[in-house]
């Protein structure tokens, strides 16, 4: 999310749902065992895995991300370009930062 580097993350799911047979007894169609007696756990596992994914994944906790000016990966090297001036619309806020 911050530096766009690929990473690996283990995802686990604990399925403790109660499945119903015959299918008419289930209130949720995902929890019904069909007449064929073949239970497809794909849709319900997909939901659990999607809920386990982090909202903002990072390659490591101390990831510095990308430079907003040049797009350089700050984890690999520092930027050599001069810092830009503050946006004139936000210049009034700079006085708050310089006060001790």
VENGISUL-V939360 format. One record per pair of residues at least 6 apart in sequence whose ideal C-beta (glycine too) atoms are under 8 Angstrom apart, sorted by the first residue. I is the first residue (numbers start at 1). J is the second residue. Records with the same first field share a line. If there is no record, write none. Layout:
# VENGISUL-V939360
I->J + J
This chain:
# VENGISUL-V939360
1->56 + 57 + 58
2->56 + 58 + 59 + 63 + 64 + 65 + 66
3->58 + 59 + 63 + 64 + 65 + 66 + 73 + 74 + 75
4->66
5->59 + 73 + 75
6->59
7->57 + 58 + 59 + 60
9->54 + 57
11->49 + 52 + 53
12->52
13->45 + 48 + 49 + 52
14->48
15->41 + 44 + 45 + 48
17->31 + 44
18->31
19->26 + 31 + 32 + 33 + 39
20->26 + 31 + 32 + 33
21->32 + 33 + 37
22->33 + 35
23->29 + 32 + 33 + 34 + 35
24->32
25->32
26->32
30->43 + 44
31->44
33->39
59->75
63->75
64->74 + 75
65->74 + 75
66->72 + 73 + 74
67->74 + 79
69->79 + 81 + 84
70->79 + 81
72->78 + 79
86->94
